[in-house]
């Protein structure tokens, strides 16, 4: 294989990770060494070694060992020149660990330590600060993050962008976007899950404003990513928005008044059940007011002007599907 060493390792990583995942551990020759390094990193960085984490770290370390045995080392720096002195608590343990395990190969290991640390950063096993990256990487990440944040600010926060709440939201979103873009620009491997484009329809309907922002942003980006990576990146952006942007600030919030004649306990039950759809950005009301978008009851009211959904009997699965479709339709009408 010929090409940049990082790209070769990504390719090899993808093969072992996708084909062996959940079946068996590949490259058993390196297993004992890798097990020791996992313990070191767990103790040093308090990494929670869940099965998916173990699989990813094992695969990365084994591919690293395989390539170093063939005298194929990383040469392109990934971290800032002053990282070693500014973050010794991160740098020294990793360099010492690699030196202990690879010293017989007589290969410079500084860039290998940078590669491993960057992998830990981009997989969120160790917190990432954008200043950790080389100037070129930092600029690339900052540019993409800034463009996305500006789009969010323009669509969602036109009149409140300078408020303290808005600034905190945007700061949290930018931090998660930095991690996404750092991964995209360094060790972004071929995804094997969250690649089904058909499932994007669900998120587009449940979160139309986020979908609009993501679609506009990705369309303007010059990219040669295949459809799998584009779909995976869409999910990354969507989950970041859902995590960091409170639903209550969105203008497509749907207000639902639940009012059944069966009595207080049944009403409480229905309110709790309706709240299971909170991912659709709804707010359950106890009274009807000017904000009410949907009246959910067992009796029709001729005095209301909002949408009404009348269930004479306890709802079935089909009824709840009808409810979700109606909420989505109301949300679309607000945009």
Secondary structure by P-SEA (a helix, b strand, c coil): ccccaaaaaaaaaaaaaaaacccccccccaaaaaaaaaaaaaaaccccccaaaaaaaaaaaaaaaaaaaacccccccccccccccccccccaaaaaaaaacccccccccaaaaaaaaaaaaaaccbbbbcccccaaaaaaaaaaaaaaaaaaaacccccccccaaaaaaaaaaaaaaaaaaaaaacccccccccccccaaaaaaaacaaaaaaaaaaaaaccccccaaaaaaaaaaaaaaaaacccccccccbbbbbbbbcccaaaaaaaaaaaacccccbbbbbcccccccccccccccccccccbbbbbcccccaaaaaaaaaaaaaaaaaac
